[in-house]
Each structure stands twice: as C-alpha cells, then as structure tokens.
Amino acid sequence: MTGRPNPFVDLAPLPIIGAPMANVGGGLLAAAISRAGGLGFAGFGGADGPDAVAREFDLAAGAPIGAGFMAWALDRDDAPLRAALERRPAVVSITFGALDRHVALVREAGIPVVTQVGDLDDLAAAERAGVDGVVARGGEGGGHGRDSIAMLPLLQAVLERTALPVAAAGGIATRRGVAAVLAAGASAAWIGTRFAAAVESRSSDRNRALLVAAGPGDTVHSRVHDIAKQDAWPVEFGGRALREPLHDEWLGREDELAAIAPIPCSPVYAGQGVGAIRAVEPAAAIVAALAPEHSAGSA
Ligand SMILES: Cc1cc2nc3c(=O)[nH]c(=O)nc-3n(C[C@H](O)[C@H](O)[C@H](O)COP(=O)(O)O)c2cc1C
C-alpha cells in the first residue's frame, strides 16, 4: 500500500516463489514456475561456477527467473554472481554469510536483491546491507539454514520489526499453508521442498521416490552431511534432510565423524512439508495446487 517496490509481489502474478535449491532447482524448474504465474529461482552452490550459471540461464530460455547464491561461497569467488548479473535475472537472492559486498554488487547492477533470515540478528544484518526484501525462514524448512526459530514465530517477529517487504519460508507446502502466511502479513510464500520432486527438478528418480514416500516427521536438521563431505558450510547453518542411516550412526558423534571424513553420502534435503508431496508432478500443477483460490493463475 505504501508504493514501495516489493520484489515478492511486483515480479509475478501469484504470491508463489520457487526457492533457490542448489543441485535441485535449476533453470528448467525456475522457468516452469515463472511461466505458471509464480517466480522461480535457479539455485547455485559452492561447486557451481560461471559455466553452471550460463547452462541454467540457457535452460530457462528467456523466462524471467531469479538467481540464488550462498554468501560464503561468493566470498571465495564471486564470478558466478557476476555471470548471473550479465544475464539480468528478475531478482537475486544471497543468503548464508556476510552480505554487504555481494548485495552492493547486485544493487549497482540495478537488480532487486533479497535474503533469507533465520533470526533477528540476520534481519538486522540484512537491513544494514540494504536488501529490497527479506524471507523469514523457519527451522522446519528444507536444505540449509538456522534451526533456532520456527517459521510462524519468526514471521511474526520479522513483520513487527521491519518496514521491508517480507516473504515466509519453511514448511509451506499446500494452499492452506500459503493462505496462512498471506493472512499473517507475508507478501508471498517462498517454497522449496514441495518443488523438489517436480518433473522439471534436477532430483534423481531415487530421490523423487524418497520424497514422495516421506512423511512430515521424516526429516532431521543436522551437520552430519556437511561434516561427512567436508563441505565448507559455516557451522551455524545445518541442513534439514530426510532421515537416513548416516544420522542414526553419527548424530551426537560429530567429532568422531569429522576425524574419519570425508566419507561418501548423498543427502536428500527436505523440510517438514515433505509429507505434502504425493506424486511427481509438473511444476505448473504444483503452482496451481498452491495458488490462492480465485487468483489470476497462469497467463
Ligand atoms: C533441496 C534444497 C536445496 C536448497 N538450496 C538452497 C540454495 O541453494 N540457496 C538458498 O538460499 N536456499 C536453499 N534452500 C533453502 C530454500 O531456499 C528455502 O529456505 C526452503 O526450501 C524453504 O523451506 P521448505 O523447503 O520447507 O519449503 C534449499 C532447500 C532445499 C529443500
């Protein structure tokens, strides 16, 4: 109502955002979500160079998409971000680490930039960095993030404290969940897990089957995969994934695991909303299933 630009509502007809998911959500999935009336992100992680950025933007074939990055990976090399800016994404997301330098680069390019916040210190850092919007991301969400505050208490606290546009993330996987966060005052729902088994995702057939079979209690937030793989993730950001034997063996014994790492593992990152995935579906069907009733729908 203020007339302030709001990247969560200005860039798509529907308040449905396909979250960045490195290795899982690339240009195909992002474009399918955007063409269905939402806003899809391609996600890039520590192993993705400028070539991966070029490949995923080519796959999006000109559809308006966002590009998501991890700040700790950009600290080592920001070439992937620079490559993305040349492709003019609709919006950029940068999360997980120090924001200022990377946010400044995106702003200089005249592209809106948002970040996910997992607590109120993250919110303060986001405001200092000058982002155009924040995503209140609760600990029930899939993939990496803090596990300190659940989505609903975090969303309420963030909405009370900031004048920035706010989206909500973590466990939103049905039309009911989308309606709930919009009613609470979020501008949009930022959804990862529900799209992870979509036809257009980069998930393997094995992982799609595991996602379809899983229930809401089948995920664990931990550092065991990052320790097993010797990944460079900052310690404050664990990953929520489907529970598997690696958790049973090493949870609580992370120091011992670190001593024998690296050991092979293949986590299936997913949040507590995973129980809503009943089938492998095209992203457009998922967007239609999530969209508020009586909304504009796809063009
Ligand atoms: C498989 C997977 C990969 C993810 N990768 C990224 C990523 O590359 N960058 C990022 O900012 N967030 C990433 N996330 C977190 C999402 O942006 C978002 O916070 C989360 O999916 C929201 O919770 P939900 O999964 O319950 O919908 C990932 C999430 C999942 C499930």
The ligand as an SDF file (V2000), in Angstrom:
LIG
                    3D

 31 33  0  0  0  0  0  0  0  0999 V2000
   16.9320  -29.2780   -1.8380 C   0  0  0  0  0  0  0  0  0  0  0  0
   17.0720  -27.8850   -1.2830 C   0  0  0  0  0  0  0  0  0  0  0  0
   18.1370  -27.0960   -1.6700 C   0  0  0  0  0  0  0  0  0  0  0  0
   18.2660  -25.7830   -1.1990 C   0  0  0  0  0  0  0  0  0  0  0  0
   19.2980  -24.9960   -1.6660 N   0  0  0  0  0  0  0  0  0  0  0  0
   19.3140  -23.6700   -1.3630 C   0  0  0  0  0  0  0  0  0  0  0  0
   20.2140  -22.7950   -2.0070 C   0  0  0  0  0  0  0  0  0  0  0  0
   20.9970  -23.1900   -2.8850 O   0  0  0  0  0  0  0  0  0  0  0  0
   20.2090  -21.4810   -1.6580 N   0  0  0  0  0  0  0  0  0  0  0  0
   19.3350  -20.9990   -0.7360 C   0  0  0  0  0  0  0  0  0  0  0  0
   19.3550  -19.8010   -0.4720 O   0  0  0  0  0  0  0  0  0  0  0  0
   18.4440  -21.8020   -0.1080 N   0  0  0  0  0  0  0  0  0  0  0  0
   18.4120  -23.1270   -0.4180 C   0  0  0  0  0  0  0  0  0  0  0  0
   17.4660  -23.9450    0.1550 N   0  0  0  0  0  0  0  0  0  0  0  0
   16.5310  -23.3720    1.1410 C   0  0  0  0  0  0  0  0  0  0  0  0
   15.3210  -22.7580    0.4250 C   0  0  0  0  0  0  0  0  0  0  0  0
   15.6900  -21.5380   -0.1750 O   0  0  0  0  0  0  0  0  0  0  0  0
   14.1620  -22.4820    1.3990 C   0  0  0  0  0  0  0  0  0  0  0  0
   14.6330  -21.7700    2.5050 O   0  0  0  0  0  0  0  0  0  0  0  0
   13.4660  -23.7250    1.9000 C   0  0  0  0  0  0  0  0  0  0  0  0
   13.3320  -24.6840    0.8830 O   0  0  0  0  0  0  0  0  0  0  0  0
   12.1130  -23.3570    2.4660 C   0  0  0  0  0  0  0  0  0  0  0  0
   11.5460  -24.3990    3.1880 O   0  0  0  0  0  0  0  0  0  0  0  0
   10.7160  -25.6150    2.5270 P   0  0  0  0  0  0  0  0  0  0  0  0
   11.7610  -26.4840    1.9070 O   0  0  0  0  0  0  0  0  0  0  0  0
   10.0630  -26.2420    3.6880 O   0  0  0  0  0  0  0  0  0  0  0  0
    9.7770  -25.0530    1.5130 O   0  0  0  0  0  0  0  0  0  0  0  0
   17.3260  -25.2700   -0.2910 C   0  0  0  0  0  0  0  0  0  0  0  0
   16.2490  -26.0750    0.0960 C   0  0  0  0  0  0  0  0  0  0  0  0
   16.1130  -27.3680   -0.3820 C   0  0  0  0  0  0  0  0  0  0  0  0
   14.9080  -28.1930    0.0340 C   0  0  0  0  0  0  0  0  0  0  0  0
  1  2  1  0
  2  3  1  0
  2 30  2  0
  3  4  2  0
  4  5  1  0
  4 28  1  0
  5  6  2  0
  6  7  1  0
  6 13  1  0
  7  8  2  0
  7  9  1  0
  9 10  1  0
 10 11  2  0
 10 12  1  0
 12 13  2  0
 13 14  1  0
 14 15  1  0
 14 28  1  0
 15 16  1  0
 16 17  1  0
 16 18  1  0
 18 19  1  0
 18 20  1  0
 20 21  1  0
 20 22  1  0
 22 23  1  0
 23 24  1  0
 24 25  2  0
 24 26  1  0
 24 27  1  0
 28 29  2  0
 29 30  1  0
 30 31  1  0
M  END
$$$$
